[in-house]
Amino acid sequence: MIRNVVVGRLLPDVPPERVRAALQALLDLRVPGVELRMVSGLDLGLREGNASYVITVDLDDEDAYRVYDRDEEHNRIRREMFAPISASIERIQFRLPG
């Protein structure tokens, strides 16, 4: 199983509703032939300097990740909803043990 982790920092003065709408768009995303196990959330502000939001997606294997990564709607959400509100976005994919 592959876990994709995305951590983003928001631009100043981005309303929380706009971030929630972008996160919900991803949660609602359906990619044909790929099972997405996704969790997302906003930072609780418990520590100074944290990122603003996180998205984790568990996928069966590398092929499933590649289909998800190239999905047209997924890329539209990234381009139109996340890019305009994010100062930075970091990603990592790793294999879960077992």
C-alpha positions in Angstrom: 0.0 0.0 0.0 1.2 3.5 -0.9 0.5 6.5 1.3 0.5 10.0 -0.4 0.9 12.8 2.1 0.4 16.5 1.1 1.2 19.3 3.4 0.4 22.9 2.5 0.8 26.4 3.8 -1.8 29.0 3.0 -1.2 32.4 1.6 -2.1 35.2 4.1 -5.8 36.0 4.7 -7.3 32.9 2.9 -10.7 32.3 4.5 -11.1 28.9 6.2 -14.3 28.2 4.1 -12.2 28.3 0.9 -9.7 25.8 2.3 -12.6 23.6 3.5 -14.2 23.7 0.1 -11.0 22.6 -1.6 -10.5 19.8 0.9 -14.1 18.7 0.4 -13.7 18.6 -3.3 -10.9 16.1 -2.9 -12.9 14.0 -0.4 -15.7 13.9 -3.0 -13.3 12.9 -5.8 -13.9 9.6 -7.5 -11.3 8.2 -9.8 -12.6 5.3 -11.9 -10.9 2.0 -11.1 -9.0 3.4 -8.0 -10.0 3.1 -4.4 -9.1 6.3 -2.5 -8.8 6.1 1.3 -8.4 9.8 2.1 -8.3 11.9 5.2 -7.7 15.7 5.4 -7.8 18.5 7.8 -6.8 22.0 8.9 -4.0 22.6 11.4 -5.3 23.0 15.0 -2.7 25.7 15.7 -1.2 23.8 18.7 2.4 24.7 17.6 3.9 27.8 16.0 5.2 27.3 12.5 3.0 24.3 11.5 1.7 23.9 8.0 -1.9 24.9 7.3 -3.5 21.8 6.0 -2.8 18.1 5.3 -4.2 15.5 3.0 -3.4 11.8 3.2 -4.4 9.3 0.6 -3.8 5.5 0.8 -3.8 3.7 -2.5 -3.3 0.0 -3.3 0.0 0.3 -5.3 2.1 2.6 -7.5 -0.1 2.0 -10.5 -3.1 3.3 -8.5 -1.1 6.3 -7.4 -0.2 7.1 -11.0 -3.8 6.9 -12.2 -4.9 9.2 -9.3 -2.0 11.6 -9.9 -2.9 11.9 -13.6 -6.7 12.1 -13.1 -8.2 15.1 -14.9 -10.6 16.2 -12.1 -7.9 15.7 -9.5 -5.6 18.0 -11.5 -8.4 20.6 -12.0 -8.9 20.7 -8.2 -5.2 21.1 -7.6 -4.9 23.8 -10.2 -8.1 25.8 -9.6 -8.7 25.3 -5.8 -5.3 24.6 -4.1 -2.7 26.5 -6.2 -4.4 29.9 -5.8 -4.6 29.7 -2.0 -1.3 27.9 -1.2 2.1 29.6 -0.5 3.7 26.1 -0.7 2.7 22.5 -1.1 5.0 19.6 -0.2 4.3 15.9 -1.2 5.7 12.5 -0.3 4.7 9.0 -1.3 5.9 6.0 0.7 5.1 2.4 1.1 3.3 1.4 4.3 4.8 -1.5 6.2 3.2 -4.9 6.0 
